[in-house]
């Protein structure tokens, strides 16, 4: 492939998979736009890069989330862009919040939220699934987990969406740049206000837990606390929301699967796993080479930016026979790659699966069929793949 691909071109945003397949066949490691990243398309190579934090540093997240036009962005200073051992020290602070005991306590509340929101879904008329369901549930769950004002869930979604879109901004989008700069200022001001309130009035929430946390015997600084809150809110709403949107779209395109799952809810976890593989919400992960190295025989220079194409790796035929077929009966175990790999495996993966499982269960109890009510609009992002709007009609 002689010309660089533009991974945020309209055609690739709508359907990148034929191009990903060609990359795996002809140029499994090649430079792409925007940014001149070295894209890694095959499963085994993706795993090798993500597993080796010494050679492929997560610092690339910082440059991607703090481009020159944006500058200050606490999200870019979070542990997302840190390598071990600093990453492990901070990760240990929030490990317990996503463990099995914590999720067991949270499950009744997530179930109630899912039933409430799905129960409001209008029947027999067009509705934007993204607006009505898939952005609401994770925003409210993360808001409650952090102890934020959940009535602001629409604002949380706007903030998270703006942060997720940073990597897809082109130089001509000056108005969009202004909007994102305003979002960072607004979000940071709110987080500082929440911290001040929790110092005065501690509560049973993650913000209070963060305020009481110690790293090497010292409290977290305000900057570290704010970056934690940026990360937890943005990552906890975006990935899960995208998973819920992709699930609805697959149920539209595969009504026979909807029928099977409605009759046998025990299939829901397999449905979630296959949606994650087939339409990985995290489209790509960033890394930077710390030394001169090679990936699949291609020379990568020290300092070069690397883009692990998760959405391509999870469609790699060498790892997943019949990879372009959506199949909830697929054998061979679960692929966790959509949630990352190695040191940066997503802490919130069990919570995302829980939210998806309970949302689908609520949907199956109320809806017989989903159909498209208009064209799908795709988010413009290098790192995430998800519908920006998904007009559907739900039939009882």
Long-range contacts (C-beta under 8 A, 24 or more apart in sequence): 1-26, 1-27, 1-30, 4-30, 4-31, 4-32, 4-33, 4-36, 5-30, 5-32, 5-33, 5-39, 6-32, 6-33, 6-34, 7-32, 7-33, 7-34, 7-39, 7-284, 7-307, 7-382, 8-34, 8-168, 8-170, 8-380, 8-381, 8-382, 13-378, 13-379, 13-380, 13-385, 14-378, 16-283, 16-311, 16-312, 16-385, 17-311, 17-312, 17-315, 17-324, 20-309, 20-311, 20-312, 20-315, 21-312, 21-315, 21-324, 23-309, 23-312, 24-312, 24-316, 24-317, 28-296, 29-295, 29-296, 29-297, 29-298, 29-300, 30-298, 32-307, 34-167, 34-168, 34-170, 34-382, 35-64, 35-305, 35-307, 35-382, 36-305, 37-286, 37-305, 37-306, 37-307, 38-295, 38-298, 38-300, 38-304, 38-305, 38-306, 38-307, 39-284, 39-307, 39-309, 40-295, 40-296, 40-306, 40-307, 40-308, 40-309, 40-313, 41-309, 41-312, 41-313, 41-316, 42-296, 42-312, 42-313, 42-316, 42-318, 43-313, 43-314, 43-316, 43-318, 43-319, 43-320, 43-337, 44-316, 44-318, 44-319, 45-295, 45-296, 45-313, 46-308, 46-309, 46-310, 46-312, 46-313, 46-337, 46-341, 47-313, 47-337, 47-341, 48-295, 49-287, 49-295, 49-306, 49-308, 50-285, 50-287, 50-308, 50-340, 50-341, 50-342, 50-344, 51-341, 51-342, 52-342, 53-83, 53-84, 53-342, 53-343, 53-344, 54-83, 54-290, 55-289, 55-290, 55-291, 55-293, 56-287, 56-288, 56-289, 56-290, 56-306, 57-83, 57-287, 57-288, 57-289, 57-290, 58-82, 58-83, 58-87, 58-286, 58-287, 58-343, 58-344, 59-83, 59-288, 60-286, 60-287, 60-288, 60-305, 60-306, 61-286, 63-286, 63-288, 63-305, 64-166, 64-167, 64-286, 64-382, 64-383, 65-163, 65-166, 65-167, 67-166, 67-169, 69-169, 69-177, 70-166, 70-177, 70-180, 70-181, 70-184, 72-184, 73-163, 73-166, 73-184, 73-230, 74-184, 74-188, 74-191, 74-223, 74-226, 74-227, 74-229, 74-230, 75-163, 75-184, 75-227, 75-230, 75-231, 75-234, 77-223, 77-227, 78-227, 78-228, 78-230, 78-231, 79-227, 79-228, 79-231, 80-231, 80-235, 80-344, 83-343, 84-343, 87-343, 87-344, 88-343, 89-215, 89-216, 90-215, 90-224, 90-228, 91-347, 93-209, 93-210, 93-213, 93-215, 93-220, 93-228, 94-206, 94-209, 94-210, 94-228, 94-232, 94-347, 95-347, 97-145, 97-206, 97-209, 97-347, 98-347, 98-348, 98-350, 98-351, 100-350, 103-350, 103-351, 103-354, 106-141, 106-145, 106-351, 106-354, 107-354, 107-358, 109-141, 109-144, 110-137, 110-141, 110-354, 110-355, 110-358, 111-358, 111-361, 111-362, 113-137, 113-140, 113-141, 114-355, 114-358, 114-359, 114-361, 114-362, 115-362, 117-359, 117-362, 118-359, 118-362, 118-363, 118-366, 119-362, 119-366, 121-363, 121-366, 121-367, 121-394, 122-394, 123-366, 123-367, 123-394, 123-395, 123-396, 124-393, 124-394, 124-395, 124-396, 125-393, 126-373, 126-374, 126-391, 126-392, 126-393, 127-373, 127-391, 127-392, 127-393, 127-394, 128-389, 128-390, 128-391, 128-392, 129-245, 129-248, 129-387, 129-390, 129-391, 129-392, 130-241, 130-245, 130-387, 130-388, 130-389, 130-390, 131-389, 133-244, 133-248, 133-359, 134-241, 134-242, 134-244, 134-245, 134-248, 134-390, 135-237, 135-241, 137-240, 137-241, 137-244, 137-355, 137-359, 138-236, 138-237, 138-238, 138-240, 138-241, 138-244, 138-352, 138-355, 139-237, 139-241, 141-236, 141-240, 141-351, 141-355, 142-232, 142-233, 142-236, 142-237, 143-233, 144-205, 145-205, 145-206, 145-232, 145-236, 146-194, 146-205, 146-206, 146-207, 146-229, 146-232, 146-233, 147-194, 147-198, 147-203, 147-204, 147-205, 147-206, 147-207, 147-208, 148-194, 148-207, 148-233, 156-233, 156-237, 157-237, 157-241, 158-183, 159-183, 159-186, 159-187, 159-233, 159-234, 160-233, 160-234, 160-237, 160-238, 160-241, 161-238, 161-379, 163-230, 163-234, 163-238, 164-234, 164-238, 164-379, 164-381, 164-383, 164-384, 165-379, 165-380, 165-381, 167-381, 167-382, 167-383, 168-379, 168-380, 168-381, 168-382, 187-230, 188-226, 188-230, 191-225, 191-226, 191-229, 191-230, 192-222, 192-226, 194-229, 195-222, 195-225, 195-226, 195-229, 206-232, 232-348, 235-346, 235-348, 236-348, 236-351, 238-281, 238-384, 238-386, 239-281, 239-282, 239-339, 239-346, 239-348, 239-352, 239-384, 240-348, 240-351, 240-352, 240-355, 240-356, 241-386, 242-281, 242-384, 242-385, 242-386, 243-272, 243-275, 243-276, 243-281, 243-352, 243-356, 244-355, 244-356, 244-359, 245-386, 245-387, 245-390, 246-275, 246-278, 246-279, 246-281, 246-386, 246-387, 247-271, 247-272, 247-275, 247-356, 247-359, 247-360, 248-370, 248-390, 248-392, 249-279, 249-376, 249-387, 249-390, 250-274, 250-275, 250-278, 250-279, 250-326, 251-370, 252-370, 252-371, 252-372, 252-392, 253-326, 254-326, 255-369, 255-370, 257-326, 257-328, 258-364, 258-369, 258-370, 260-328, 261-328, 261-360, 261-364, 262-364, 262-368, 265-361, 265-364, 267-328, 268-357, 268-360, 268-361, 268-364, 269-353, 269-357, 270-328, 270-329, 271-328, 271-360, 272-353, 272-356, 272-357, 272-360, 273-328, 273-334, 273-335, 274-326, 274-327, 274-328, 274-330, 275-356, 276-314, 276-335, 276-338, 276-339, 277-314, 277-320, 277-330, 277-335, 277-338, 278-314, 278-315, 278-326, 279-311, 279-385, 280-310, 280-311, 280-314, 280-337, 280-338, 280-385, 281-338, 281-384, 281-385, 281-386, 282-310, 282-338, 282-339, 282-340, 282-383, 282-384, 282-385, 283-309, 283-310, 283-311, 283-381, 283-382, 283-383, 283-384, 283-385, 284-308, 284-309, 284-310, 284-311, 284-382, 284-383, 285-310, 285-340, 285-344, 285-383, 286-383, 307-382, 310-337, 310-338, 311-385, 313-337, 314-338, 366-394, 366-396, 367-394, 367-395, 367-396, 368-395, 368-396, 369-394, 369-395, 370-394, 370-395, 371-395
